[in-house]
Amino acid sequence: MFDPIAQSVTYQKLRLDAPVTVTVKRLDQIHPQISGNKFFKLKYNFQEAQQQGFKKVLTFGGAYSNHIAATAYAAHLFGFASVGMIRGEELKDKTLNPTLATAQQLGMQLHFVSREQYRQKDQPEYLAALKQHYPEHYLIPEGGTNTLAIQGCKEILAAEDRHNYDMICCAVGTGGTISGLIEASAAHQSVLGFSALKGDFLKSEVEQWTTKKNWKITDAYCCGGYAKTTPALLQFMHSFEAEHRIPLEQVYTAKMMYGLMDLIQQNYFPQGSRILVIHTGGLQGRHRDEYLS
Ligand SMILES: *Cc1c(COP(=O)(O)O)cnc(C)c1O
């Protein structure tokens, strides 16, 4: 099995004029399709699917979803058939964007569902009906977050990461990745999540997965909500990329880095803090139209 842990991961220390140090763990470099956190989230799910004798997987995502891209690739790699339930019925008759075109090329069957139907994706009745309709498919939830995903995300943090840093930062979508990081963190560390979405519902999401208290999530840098951007965010992203030679994307990692740099400027972190930033990848989604604006 392809294992990202076995890949050598680069650590890049930022050159900053600040009383803290910031080191970026470049999970974006693991793989062009299943980069960042997504492979960690999928790995034990595919193992479980295999053990249960499934040959097909089914999951959900938006048209630019990194999770869809990663699932399509992982299914292809491990010899599974795959179905992607894609939000937005109107996309059915449109040219596929690069995310969906690649997923389809990798063998994923795409089903476009209305937003109304898509919203039911976590409801027990809908899932029961789906299971009946697709009895041979192993179901992976939207964003891939479940117990097995969190087990995988614990492996993002290496032993030396628990030693060498005081603070761990990551971008947050469904909360699966940060839950794994929290679970794997050492007692002297804290974990700070930058939400890509508006609202504090993520707190209770994460509380479902961990009882530890050494963490916090802020939505102060979500720039209006999921996949929304502001001119200031895009400008920050472009200048950060130019200065540090680290590619970001505007849905997750740019918002995280934007927030982190702002908090550093506000002296939010104690002097001398050693901050580890998890670059969760997602660069396949950079072709979004907004990126160019
Ligand atoms: C999916 C994703 C996240 C969010 O991960 P969750 O486990 O859903 O919180 C963060 N960054 C990138 C680049 C992602 O693709």
The ligand as a Tripos MOL2 file, in Angstrom:
@<TRIPOS>MOLECULE
LIG
   15    15     1     0     0
SMALL
NO_CHARGES

@<TRIPOS>ATOM
      1 C1        -10.0340   18.8170    3.5060 C.3       1 LIG1
      2 C2         -9.0060   19.8320    3.8090 C.ar      1 LIG1
      3 C3         -8.8790   20.4110    5.0840 C.ar      1 LIG1
      4 C4         -9.8660   20.1270    6.1880 C.3       1 LIG1
      5 O1         -9.7370   18.8880    6.7720 O.3       1 LIG1
      6 P1        -10.8510   18.4040    7.8060 P.3       1 LIG1
      7 O2        -10.3590   17.1160    8.2840 O.co2     1 LIG1
      8 O3        -12.1230   18.2570    7.0180 O.co2     1 LIG1
      9 O4        -10.9980   19.4360    8.8480 O.co2     1 LIG1
     10 C5         -7.8560   21.2940    5.3040 C.ar      1 LIG1
     11 N1         -6.9950   21.6270    4.3190 N.ar      1 LIG1
     12 C6         -7.0960   21.1210    3.0850 C.ar      1 LIG1
     13 C7         -6.1390   21.5700    2.0680 C.3       1 LIG1
     14 C8         -8.0980   20.2020    2.7910 C.ar      1 LIG1
     15 O5         -8.2010   19.7200    1.5460 O.3       1 LIG1
@<TRIPOS>BOND
     1     1     2 1
     2     2     3 ar
     3     2    14 ar
     4     3     4 1
     5     3    10 ar
     6     4     5 1
     7     5     6 1
     8     6     7 2
     9     6     8 1
    10     6     9 1
    11    10    11 ar
    12    11    12 ar
    13    12    13 1
    14    12    14 ar
    15    14    15 1
@<TRIPOS>SUBSTRUCTURE
     1 LIG1         1 GROUP 0 **** ****
